[in-house]
Amino acid sequence: MRRQVLLFLSVLSLGSALGQVSYSIPEEMAKGSVVGNIARDLGLDVKRLKSGKARIFTGDSAEYIELSRERGLLLVKERIDRESLCRQTTPCALHLQIILENPMELFRITVEITDINDNSPSFKNDEKRFEISESAVTGSKFVLDRAVDADIGLNGLKNYSLKPTDNFVLKIQSHTDGIQKVEMVLHRPLDREKEEQISLLLTAVDGGEPQMSGTVQIYVTVLDANDNAPVFLQSVYKAAIAENSQKGTTLTKVSASDVDKGTNGEVSYSVSTAVDSVSDIFTINEHGEVILVGEVDYEKARYYQIDIEAKDSGGLSDSSKVIVDVIDINDNKPVISILSKSDLIPEDSPQNTVIVMFSVLDPDSSNNGQVNCRINGNIPFTIMTSSNDFYSIVTDSDLDRERSSEYNITVTCSDEGVPSLSSSVTLTLQISDVNDNAPVFERSSYEAYIVENNTPGLSIFTVKARDADWNQNARVSYILEDSSVNGVPVSSYVSVSADSGVIHAVRSFDYEQIKDFHFRVKAQDGGSPPLSSNVSVKILIQDQNDNPPQVLYPVQTGGSVVAEMVPRSADVGYLVTKVVAVDVDSGQNAWLSYKLQKATDRALFEVGLQNGEIRTIRQVTDKDAVKQRLSVIVEDNGQPSRSATVIVNVAVADSFPEVLSEFTDFPHDKEYNDNLTFYLVLALAVVSFLFITCLVVIISVKIYRWRQSRILYHSSLPVIPYYPPRYSDTLGTGTLQHVYNYEVCRTTDSRKSDCKFGRAGSQNVLIMDPSSTGTMQRIQSDKSILDEPDSPLEQKPPNNDWRFTQGQRPGPSGATGGPEVAMGTGPWPQPPTEAEQLQALMAAANVSEATATLGPGTMGLSTRYSPQFTLQHVPDYRQNVYIPGSTATLTSNPQQQQATAQQASQQALPPPQASAQPEPPKAAQTPASKKKSTKKEKK
C-alpha cells in the first residue's frame, strides 16, 4: 500500500500542473482519515479556502469524502467499500469538484480507491450434487459453479483445488474475457457397485495476503447407463436488446442435443450465471428461449453475459453463453446542477461578468448524451462553456436598472437524441442601482407671478425634478444657486425648500422698485458622487394699487399759504391754475382724474376731469368773495381707488393790496415739520464740519444777492428785464407770444410793503408765510426758480412710466404734441443759457428770502420724493406746469426754445426810462403804499 501511495503522489505532481489532483487510498479506511493536503497540492492558502467558501460539489461521492477548510485537508467521511462502490470496475475512483467563490474557481479531484483483501472467494451454493452414470466414459466433464471473489487484482480469485482426486480431476479453462470455466473431469471410470456416492470438496483460493478461500461440497451419485452428454450447437450466442424493453421479450434461442434415447436424451436448460443480477434479469425456458424478466438500463450495464447449461436426465450437461448487448435509447433528460450563482449585481457591471456557474450531465451515450444549452428570451446574457459539461452565464452587454431592474433567466439544455429531451431552470437576478441619472426638471424654464406687497414667507410656486434612479440616488434636493439681483443676493428675495422645491418669498416685493428678476434653482440627487441639473426661474411682480396720487403743484407747505390770483375781469374759461399730480403705480393704477370736492363758490370754478385745469365757468363779478378756497380731489383708476386732496387758495382781486387784509387772516398750521428737526440733528451729528461750511457759503451767497438787489433797486441803470423760459402752446400751434413775470412783495406787521413790480399783465401767485408775522410773498413763476438748486420747490422723480411721451401719459398731462422727455439722459431741466443764468441771478436776489421760508418737504410728497433724491432723478415736469391765465405749458423741445429765444431777443432791452420806473409808481399812488415804501427805504 505504501508503494501505491508513492506511485500516486508522483501522479499528483503531474495532475496539479493540469489543474487536476489525484489521490489514492485503500478501501475500508477509518472515518476521519486524511486523504490528502488539498490546500498544499492546489497551491492555495488555507485562508483562501475559508474566504472562497470552498466546498465539494459532486453526486454520491460527497458522502464518502469531506473537506476541512480550517486544515486544508480532504478527510474520509464514511467507510468506503470498494466492492459495493465499483464492483469489478477498475480503476475505482471518486471524482470530486471543489468550488471556490470570489472569484469563482473550480478544481477537479480524483480519489482512487485501491482494493484490499477483505473478501474471500465464495460459491453460489454451499453444495453441488451430480448424478453420473457409471457408464460415463473417462474424460467426461462436469461443470462446476465458478467461485466469485469481490476483490480484484492480486486479491481476486487465483485458483481452484478438488479433493479427493481418485475419480475426478479439476480442469480450468480461461477465456479471453478473463473468466474461468471450472469443470470436473472424470479420469477414472465409475463403478456404482464399488462406490455409489462420492463426496468431493472444491476449494477456491485468492492471491491476497493473508490468503483467503471458499469451498463447496460436491456430492456425486453414480447412476446407471447414460454415457452421452448434451452438446450445444454453438459455444457462444449473441443477442441485442434496447434498454427499457418490455418484460417477456425473447432475446434469442439456444439449442443442445443428446444422442441418448429416452429419458437420458431429454435435455433441460438453465441459467448458471454466478451473478445474481443476471439471473434476475434473464431466464430460459424448456425450449431454450432466453427471455427478459427484469429491467435493462444502458446506463447501468452496457452488455450482459448469460451462462446457459444444458442437462440431460442422466446428469450429463454442456454449457454455452449468450452475450447480450444493450442498445441505448434517449431516455434521460439532461440534469442541470447550479454550482454557484449571484442574486444581485450592480448595473454598471462590465461585460463578461460571471453570473452563474452550472454543470449539465446526460447519462445517455453518443448523440443522446450531447447537450446544447441556450438562454430563452432576448436578455443581455449569454452562455459560455468553461470545460466539458461545465458552463457559465455571463453578461454580453451593458445593464440598465432603469430599463429593467430584474431578470428571470431561463436556461434550457437539450440533448441531440431523437426525440430530443430537455431540461430547464429559471434563475432570478436583481440589478442594483448606480447613480447614473441626473435629476430632470419637468419644464425647461419656469415663470411665476406674484402680487406686490406680499407677506414674507408666501409660497410662490413649486419646481419639480425627477430622478430615474432608485432609493437614495433618486432623492432630489433643491438648492438656490448664488446670484444677485441689483447687487443684492437673490437669497434675500426668495428661498427654496430643499425637500419639496417650494419657492417662498423672503421679503415683500415692491413693483415700483423691481418688476421682475431671474435666478436659477439646482436639483441635486443623493448619490455618490451626486448628479445635478439646474433650471432658470423668472419671477414677475404684478402691480397693486398701493400708492395714492402725489400732488406736485400747487405746492402744499406746512407754514405758508399759496394763493392764485384771478382778476375780476376774468372771463369764462379763464385758466386759474393747473393741479399737477402723479401716481408712481403703473397701468390703470396710474390713470388720474380730478374732481372739485369743495369750493367757496362751486358755481365759479370747475376742474378738468383729465388735465386738472381749474377754470372759471362764469364771469367774475364784484360780488364774488376775494378769498376763494377750493378742495380738489385726485383719484387714480385702481381697484380700490386711492386719492389725494389738495387745497387751492384763489384770490379774486386786481392787485395785491386788495387782498392783503384777507390773506393775512388765512388759517395756517403752526406746527413745524418734525422730520426737518430730525434731519437737522442727524446732519449735525454726522457731518457737522460739512454743514458748517455749507452754512457759511449759503450765508455769503445770500448776503451777496441781497446787496446786488439793493444796488439794482436804487441804481439808475436800466433794468434788464427777466424773461422766463420758452414755452410752447400745447393747446394750439405756434409759439406762445406772452411772457409772464411774477411779482414779489413782502408785507410786514406795520403794513409797510416792499414790492417790485414787473410788466403789466403779469400773473401773480401769493405765498403766505405765518412764520414771518404776516409776510406774504409773491413768487415769480420762472424757470430759473425751478432750476435753482436751493429752491424748495424742486421736484422728485416718479416711476419709469414718465418715459412715455406726453400723449401716452395718463392723468393730468394727457395733452398731446409735446416731445418725449428721456429719463437719465442728463440733469433736469434743460441747461439754461447765459441770459437765463443772468436773469435767474437777478430773480434769486428778490426771492431768496421768500424761498427760504419754504423748507424741504413743503411739497407734501411722500418719502419717495423726500430731499434725499436729487434733481438728476427728477423728470421734466415743465410740460405739466400751466401758466395761470393762459393756455401755454412748459416744454423741453429745443427747437421751440430756440424760436422763443429769437423772439425774446428782439424785446431784450426796453428803454431805460421805461424799465427804471415800472409798476412801482402805480403802487405808490395809494397812501398805504407810500408809507410802506418810506419805511422800507429807511430800513
Protein Blocks (a to p, Z undefined) as FASTA:
>chain_A
ZZmmmmmmmmmmmmmmnopacddddehiaehiafbdfklmnopafklmmmnopacddfkl
mmmpccdfknopacdfbdcdfklmnomaccdddddddddehiadddddddddddddfbcc
ddfbfbdcddddfkbcehiacdddddddfbghjlmcfbdcdddfklbccdddddfkopac
dddddfbdcdfklombdcdddddddfbdcdddddddddddddehiabdcddfbfbdcddd
dehiaehiafbdcddddfbgcjllpccdddfbfblklmmmpccdfkopacdfbdcdfklo
gbdcdddddddfkopacddddddddddddfbccddddfbdcfbdcfkbcehiafbdcddd
dfbgcjllpccdddedjddbddddfbghiacdddfbdcdfklogcdcdddddddfbdcdd
ddddddddddddddfbccddfbfbdcddddehiaehiafbdcddddfbehjllmccdddd
dddeehiafklmbccdfklopacdfbdcdfklogbdcdddddddfbdcdddddddddddd
ddddfbccddfbdcddfkbccdddddfkbcehiafbdcddddfbghjllpccdddfbdfb
lmlpccdfklopacdfbdcdfkbcfbdcdddddddfbdcdddddddddddddfbfklmmm
mmmmpccdfbdcfklmmmmmmmmmmmmmlmmmmmmmmmmmmmmmmmmmmmmmmpcbdcdd
ddddddddfkbgcjdfbdcddddddddfkopacdddddehiacdddddfkngopacdddd
dfklmmpmklckbccdddfklmpcfklpgcjllcghiacddehiaccdddddfklmmmmm
mmmmmmmmmmmmmcghilopafklgckbcfklpccfklmpccehiabdcdfbfklmmmmm
mmmmmmmpgcfklmmmmmklmmmmpmklmmmmmmmmmZZ
